[in-house]
Amino acid sequence: MTLDKARVGQKIIIKNILDDNIRVQAIRLGLYEGANVKCSAKIPFGPIIIGNRLQEIAVGRELAKKIQIDVLN
C-alpha cells in the first residue's frame, strides 16, 4: 500500500521510499524506512499530513504514491 491510500487516524510504518532523491530529503525531515508515523489529515485533492513525533509534515499526493507503507492498527 502507498501513503496516498492511508486513512486519517491510521498509524503507519514507512516500508520503502521508491525514489532515491526523495529518500534523502525525507530523511532530513525524520521520515525514513521503519519510521512510525500517523496520518493526521488528508486535504481533498491536496497533500497528506503526516504526524511524526512533535511535528507535522505535508506530503504531496504524487510524492505519497512513491512511499510504501504498512498499517499498524
N, C-alpha and C positions, 0 to 999 in steps of 0.2 A: 504494500500500500504506500502511496506517496502522501506527503504533507498536505497537499491541496484537498485530500479526501478526509482529513481529520475533522471531527465534530467538536464544537465548543464544549469545553469542560473535560475533554479526554486528556488523560495523562499518557504521554507517548515517550518512546525512546528512539533516538535517531539511529537508524541502522546503517545507512550509507548515503554519502553525498556524491552524486554521479560525476560532477564536473570538478576537475582539479582546481581551477581558478576560484570557483565558488567555495570549495572546501577551505582554501587558505583564508578567504575573507570571513567565512563563518566561524572559524576557529578564533579569530580575533574578537568575535562577539560572544564567545562562550558556547557556540553551537558546534559540537564535534560528534563524531560517531561514538555512540554509547551514552550520550548525554540524556538525562531525564528532564523533559520539559512538559509544559501544559499548553494546550490550545486555549488561549484566553478569549479570543473573539475572531470572527470572520466577517470582514466588511464585504457586503454584496458587490460583486464584480471588482473587488479590491484585494488588499493584502490579507494574509492570515497573521494574527497577532499571537506570538509565542511568549509565554511567561517562562523565564529562566532565572531562578533564584529571585533576586530583588529587582530585576529589570524586565521590560517587555520589548520585544523586537518585532517589527513589521517585516514580513517576508512576502514579496510579490508572488502572485499566482504562478507565473511562468517559472520562477525560481523554485517554488514549492513543489512543482512537478518533478524536479530533479533531486528531491530529498526523500529517500525511502525511510519509512518508519514502521514500528510495531506499536500496537496499542497495549497499554498496561492494565487498563481497567475495563 
